Each structure stands twice: as structure tokens, then as C-alpha cells.
């Protein structure tokens, strides 16, 4: 096995060599978590003032690691996608979701050295560092399960969201027409009434806008009760699909075992 193939096993999300790949996974995942914590701590003025140099060194070290990781993944793309030509394999990784996330998470650091960027824009671009959290999906199988669940239930979720949207429009329109005379300042238009509808439908109830008429209170109570069921629908859909996906994964694991000689999986 060549040096390049060994490196590819370290970064292969599906295969791995069970020796060094775990170290690589936990090291990069840990670095992503540390970076996220650092972003939060940087928002505290006192902490940022005292440890600004430490945050800079951490950012510099992280950029070097993530850049090397990105270049390595481009380099080994032909091994990860053996069915494609070397150029197409590299292009597939670069244009993939994870490839774009890998690039965008490091790009804001290099951008000022390439083109002149306004400092205010640069501060905004630094928020893209949070995209490093999405890189964790590569290192934790559970995040992949959640993605698979969302893909399988996207139609049901879309229908539920569409129903919620229709209910929001109907509820805000009705409440506007009911309350506009009694509260012309609170319910000036359907847009303001929609804020009330969102707060009521999600059962948050901020209380800054509320009905005062009898008919408005009845409608508000009905929308609140209806919201408990409708807003909970996506949770039920995703939960049931997640449980089913976990069962399927456990079933697949039971149906396979490893060869004691070569370590490869054997289907039973």
C-alpha cells in the first residue's frame, strides 16, 4: 500500500484504517469545538482584551490545520472516488457540500491578502468560522443519521410547514379585521397581526400584542390550542423517522461481522 493510500485511509469518511483515523477524527473534531468556544469567548470584551493574542494564535493554528486538511482531501480525491478521473474526482470533492464548507470556513482568513476588503465586511466574513461546526458531521455518524432522516421526511416536513404558513395567514387576517377598530395602534396591518399569530401559534406568547375584544380572545385561544398540535407535527415526524433509522442501522450491524484474518466485513 502506497503512502498516498495510507493517507487516504486516514481521511476516508467510510473506510478508515482503525489505527490513525480515530486520532485524526477526534483531533479535528476537538479543534472545531475549541474554535467554537473561542468565538463565544471573544464576544466578551474583557476576555478578548486579555487573551487576544491567544485567540490569534489559536486561529492561526486552526487555519493551518484546516488548510492542510482541505489540500489533503483534494490530493486524495482520486483514491476516494476511484470510478472518476483524477480531475473529476478533485472537482467532485471541491463542489461537494462538505468541500464547500471546508473552503468557506478558511476563506475569510485569506481573503484580505488576496483582495482589499472593508474591515466591517471582514468582521462579517469572520462569522463564517462558525461553519466549522458543520464539519463535525464528517466525524460523527449520528449527525449523518439526522441528515438522512431529514432527507427522508423532507416532503412531510414541507407539507407541515405549508399548513402552518396557511394557518398564520388566516389567523393574522382574521385577527386584524377583528381587532383593528379596538386597537388601531397594535393591529395597524396584517403584518403586525402576523407577529401575534406567530407568538400565539408557537405558544410563546410574548404579550406585547394581544386581543382585547371577546371575539379576538376566542380566536386567540383557538389558535393557541391548534398550534400545540400543528407545531408539534414536525417533531413527531422527525422523531419516528429517527427511531426507524437507528433500528435499521442496528439491524445492518447485526447482519455483518468481521473476518478474523483480514478484518474485512462479511455479510451473513
C-alpha positions in Angstrom: 0.0 0.0 0.0 1.4 3.4 -1.0 1.9 6.4 1.2 -0.9 8.2 -0.6 -3.3 5.3 0.0 -2.4 5.2 3.7 -3.2 9.0 4.0 -6.4 8.4 2.1 -7.5 5.8 4.7 -6.9 8.4 7.5 -9.3 10.8 5.8 -11.8 8.4 4.3 -15.1 9.0 6.0 -16.4 5.5 5.3 -13.4 3.1 5.4 -10.5 4.2 7.7 -7.7 2.0 9.0 -8.8 1.9 12.6 -5.3 2.9 13.8 -4.7 6.6 12.9 -8.1 7.6 11.6 -9.7 7.8 15.1 -6.9 10.2 16.2 -7.4 12.4 13.1 -11.2 12.4 13.7 -11.0 13.3 17.4 -8.2 15.9 16.8 -10.0 17.8 14.1 -13.4 17.5 15.9 -11.9 18.7 19.1 -10.2 21.6 17.3 -13.6 22.6 15.8 -15.2 22.6 19.3 -12.4 24.6 20.8 -12.7 27.2 17.9 -16.5 27.5 18.6 -15.9 28.1 22.3 -13.2 30.7 21.4 -15.7 32.5 19.1 -18.1 32.8 22.1 -15.4 33.9 24.5 -14.2 36.6 22.0 -17.6 38.3 22.3 -16.8 39.2 25.9 -14.8 42.4 25.8 -12.7 41.8 29.0 -11.8 38.2 28.0 -11.0 39.3 24.4 -8.8 42.2 25.6 -6.8 40.0 28.0 -6.4 36.9 25.7 -6.5 38.5 22.3 -3.0 37.1 21.4 -4.0 33.6 22.5 -7.1 33.8 20.3 -5.0 34.9 17.4 -2.6 32.0 17.8 -5.5 29.6 18.1 -7.0 31.0 14.9 -3.6 30.8 13.1 -3.0 27.2 14.2 -6.6 26.2 13.2 -6.3 27.8 9.8 -3.1 25.9 9.2 -4.6 22.6 10.2 -7.9 23.1 8.3 -6.0 24.3 5.2 -3.7 21.2 5.2 -6.8 19.0 5.7 -8.5 20.7 2.7 -5.5 20.3 0.5 -5.0 16.7 1.5 -8.7 15.9 0.7 -8.1 17.4 -2.8 -4.9 15.4 -3.2 -6.5 12.0 -2.2 -9.8 12.6 -4.1 -8.8 10.2 -6.9 -8.5 7.4 -4.3 -11.8 8.3 -2.5 -13.6 8.3 -5.9 -11.7 5.7 -7.9 -14.5 5.5 -10.5 -13.7 9.0 -11.7 -10.8 10.5 -13.4 -8.3 12.4 -11.1 -9.6 15.8 -12.3 -13.2 14.9 -11.9 -12.6 13.3 -8.5 -11.0 16.5 -7.3 -13.8 18.6 -8.8 -16.4 16.4 -7.1 -14.9 17.0 -3.7 -14.4 20.7 -4.2 -18.0 21.2 -5.3 -19.5 18.8 -2.7 -21.3 20.2 0.3 -18.5 19.3 2.7 -15.9 20.6 0.3 -17.6 24.0 0.1 -17.9 24.1 3.9 -14.2 23.3 4.2 -13.3 26.1 1.8 -15.7 28.7 3.2 -14.5 28.0 6.8 -10.9 29.1 5.9 -11.5 31.6 3.1 -12.2 34.7 5.3 -8.7 34.4 6.7 -7.0 34.5 3.3 -9.4 36.9 1.6 -7.8 40.2 2.9 -4.4 39.0 1.5 -6.0 38.5 -1.9 -8.3 41.5 -2.3 -8.9 44.7 -0.3 -11.8 44.1 2.0 -13.6 46.7 4.1 -12.9 45.9 7.8 -16.7 45.9 8.5 -17.1 43.3 5.8 -14.2 41.3 7.2 -15.8 41.2 10.6 -19.0 39.8 9.0 -17.0 37.3 7.0 -15.3 36.0 10.2 -18.7 34.7 11.2 -18.2 32.0 8.5 -15.8 30.4 11.1 -19.0 29.0 12.6 -19.3 26.8 9.5 -16.6 24.7 11.1 -19.3 23.3 13.3 -20.8 21.7 10.1 -17.6 19.9 9.6 -18.4 17.8 12.6 -20.9 15.9 10.5 -18.0 14.2 8.9 -16.7 12.9 12.2 -19.9 11.9 14.0 -22.1 9.2 12.5 -25.1 10.5 14.5 -25.1 13.7 12.5 -25.2 11.7 9.3 -28.2 9.9 10.6 -30.0 13.1 11.3 -29.2 14.3 7.7 -30.6 11.0 6.3 -33.8 11.4 8.4 -34.4 14.9 7.2 -33.9 13.8 3.6 -36.4 11.0 4.0 -39.0 13.2 5.7 -38.5 16.4 3.7 -41.8 16.1 1.9 -43.8 15.6 5.1 -42.0 18.4 6.8 -42.6 20.7 3.8 -46.4 19.9 3.9 -46.5 20.7 7.6 -44.6 24.0 7.1 -47.0 24.9 4.3 -50.0 24.2 6.6 -48.5 26.3 9.3 -48.0 29.2 6.8 -51.6 29.0 5.7 -52.8 29.0 9.3 -50.6 32.0 10.1 -52.0 34.0 7.2 -55.7 33.1 8.0 -55.2 33.8 11.8 -53.5 37.1 11.2 -56.0 38.3 8.7 -59.0 37.4 10.9 -57.4 38.9 14.0 -56.6 42.1 12.1 -60.2 42.5 11.0 -61.5 41.8 14.5 -59.1 44.0 16.5 -58.2 46.9 14.1 -61.1 49.0 15.4 -60.5 48.3 19.1 -56.6 48.5 18.9 -55.7 50.6 15.8 -52.1 51.0 17.1 -51.4 47.4 18.0 -53.1 45.9 14.9 -52.2 48.5 12.2 -51.9 46.0 9.5 -51.8 42.2 8.8 -48.0 42.2 9.2 -48.3 43.2 12.8 -51.1 40.8 13.3 -48.9 38.0 11.9 -46.4 38.7 14.7 -49.2 38.0 17.2 -50.1 34.9 15.2 -46.5 33.5 15.3 -46.2 34.2 19.1 -49.6 32.5 19.7 -49.2 29.6 17.3 -45.8 28.6 18.7 -47.3 29.1 22.2 -44.5 31.5 23.1 -46.9 34.4 23.9 -44.7 37.4 24.4 -47.7 39.5 25.4 -46.7 42.7 23.6 -49.7 42.3 21.2 -52.8 40.6 22.4 -56.6 40.8 21.6 -59.0 42.8 23.9 -62.3 42.0 22.3 -64.3 38.9 23.2 -64.2 37.5 19.7 -60.5 38.2 19.5 -59.8 36.3 22.7 -61.9 33.3 21.5 -59.9 33.3 18.2 -56.6 33.6 20.2 -57.5 30.6 22.4 -58.4 28.5 19.4 -55.2 29.4 17.6 -53.1 28.6 20.7 -54.7 25.2 21.1 -54.4 24.4 17.4 -50.8 25.5 17.4 -49.9 22.9 20.1 -50.9 20.1 17.6 -49.7 21.6 14.3 -46.3 22.9 15.5 -45.6 19.5 17.2 -46.2 17.6 13.9 -42.6 18.1 12.5 -41.2 16.9 15.9 -43.3 13.7 15.7 -42.4 13.1 12.0 -38.6 13.5 12.6 -38.7 11.5 15.9 -40.4 8.5 14.3 -38.1 8.6 11.3 -35.0 8.9 13.5 -36.1 5.9 15.6 -36.7 3.8 12.4 -33.2 4.9 11.0 -31.5 3.8 14.2 -33.3 0.4 14.1 -32.1 -0.1 10.5 -28.5 0.7 11.4 -28.6 -1.7 14.3 -30.1 -4.4 12.1 -27.4 -3.8 9.5 -24.6 -4.1 12.1 -26.1 -7.5 13.3 -26.1 -8.8 9.7 -22.3 -8.2 9.3 -19.3 -9.4 11.1 -15.5 -9.1 10.6 -13.2 -11.7 9.2 -10.7 -12.7 11.9 -7.9 -12.8 9.4 -8.2 -9.7 7.2 -10.6 -7.6 9.3 -13.0 -7.1 6.4 -16.7 -7.2 6.8 -18.5 -10.5 6.0 -22.2 -10.4 5.2 -24.1 -13.1 7.0 
